[in-house]
Amino acid sequence: MKKNHNKIILGATAVVVLIMAMFVYIYVPADAAQPGDAQDPLVTRSFVQREISQLEAEIAQLRAVIAGLAPGAQLLPPQQAPPAGSTGGGFTQADRDALFADVMLYFEVVYGTQMNAITAALENLADINLPGPGEFQIPDFEIPVFTSITMQAGQSIIFEAGAEFIMRGGHATIIAPDANIGIPDITVGRDIMHGARASDNHLMIVPRSDGRGVYFHERSWIMVRGGHTIID
């Protein structure tokens, strides 16, 4: 009986070691790892809870294995010896309780510190009051829209980086501080250089805040989106 008991303890211990290996792989980062990098990634609370649930399920399976040791053998009441002629396969409830206590003690020694650390981390997450499913709301923000402006002869518009405009009518020419650069005309896919006419109904985007704009030779209509300054 003692020999079988030792074999069972070794088998149960092997199961625990497999669980421990999984736990260490998931929760213990490498020495060289930095928080948030590939070796120590940030995880969600739901991921940690799922892994703990899986670990608890495997512990439950271990309990079931211990509870069902020696399948087919007669379960003897505590303090009762195996019947005469038995091969020693009988396993009393007291034997099971002792084995389970041994395995759980080993498990507590190996995992106790890590489990306490995880529990404390989850409690800290609970204090943060993170939004639950369906509770997160995207903050309201305004999307810039085009503004229609009527310009007079002799006026100019100087644009800021990222500004867009579309000429709707009239006559305007490009202003650029450098003769070698212009304003990208997205509709035709090329730059319109300094002094060239801005075509009607073409979308144009200003890359930088460097003084680029348009000069109006007559009453004109323009749609503008983004930062700009009107100069009389």
Long-range contacts (C-beta under 8 A, 24 or more apart in sequence): 1-82, 1-88, 1-90, 1-95, 3-88, 4-70, 4-88, 4-89, 4-91, 5-95, 5-99, 8-69, 8-70, 8-99, 9-99, 9-102, 9-103, 12-62, 12-65, 12-66, 12-99, 12-103, 13-103, 13-106, 15-62, 15-65, 16-62, 16-103, 16-106, 16-107, 16-110, 19-55, 19-58, 19-59, 19-62, 19-107, 20-110, 20-111, 22-55, 22-58, 23-55, 23-111, 23-114, 26-51, 27-51, 27-114, 27-118, 28-114, 45-122, 45-125, 45-130, 48-118, 48-121, 48-122, 49-122, 52-118, 59-107, 62-103, 63-100, 66-96, 66-99, 66-100, 66-103, 67-96, 69-96, 69-99, 144-225, 144-226, 145-225, 146-223, 146-224, 146-225, 147-223, 147-224, 147-225, 148-221, 148-222, 148-223, 149-221, 149-222, 149-223, 149-224, 149-230, 150-219, 150-220, 150-221, 151-216, 151-219, 151-220, 151-221, 151-222, 151-230, 152-216, 152-219, 153-216, 153-217, 153-218, 153-219, 154-216, 154-232, 155-215, 155-216, 155-230, 155-231, 155-232, 156-213, 156-214, 156-215, 156-216, 156-230, 156-231, 157-213, 157-214, 157-222, 157-224, 157-228, 157-229, 157-230, 157-231, 158-211, 158-212, 158-213, 158-228, 158-229, 158-231, 159-206, 159-209, 159-212, 159-213, 159-224, 159-226, 159-227, 159-228, 160-206, 160-209, 160-226, 160-227, 160-228, 160-229, 161-206, 161-207, 161-208, 161-209, 161-227, 162-205, 162-206, 162-207, 162-226, 162-227, 163-205, 163-206, 163-224, 163-225, 163-226, 163-227, 163-228, 164-203, 164-204, 164-205, 164-206, 164-224, 164-225, 164-226, 165-204, 165-206, 165-214, 165-222, 165-223, 165-224, 165-225, 165-228, 166-201, 166-202, 166-203, 166-204, 166-222, 166-223, 167-198, 167-199, 167-200, 167-201, 167-202, 167-214, 167-220, 167-221, 167-222, 168-200, 168-201, 168-220, 168-221, 168-222, 168-223, 169-200, 169-220, 169-221, 170-216, 170-217, 170-218, 170-219, 170-220, 170-221, 170-222, 171-197, 171-216, 171-217, 171-218, 171-220, 172-197, 172-198, 172-214, 172-215, 172-216, 172-217, 172-220, 172-222, 173-197, 173-198, 173-214, 173-215, 173-217, 174-198, 174-212, 174-213, 174-214, 174-215, 175-211, 175-212, 175-213, 175-214, 175-215, 176-211, 176-212, 177-210, 177-211, 177-212, 181-212, 182-212, 183-212
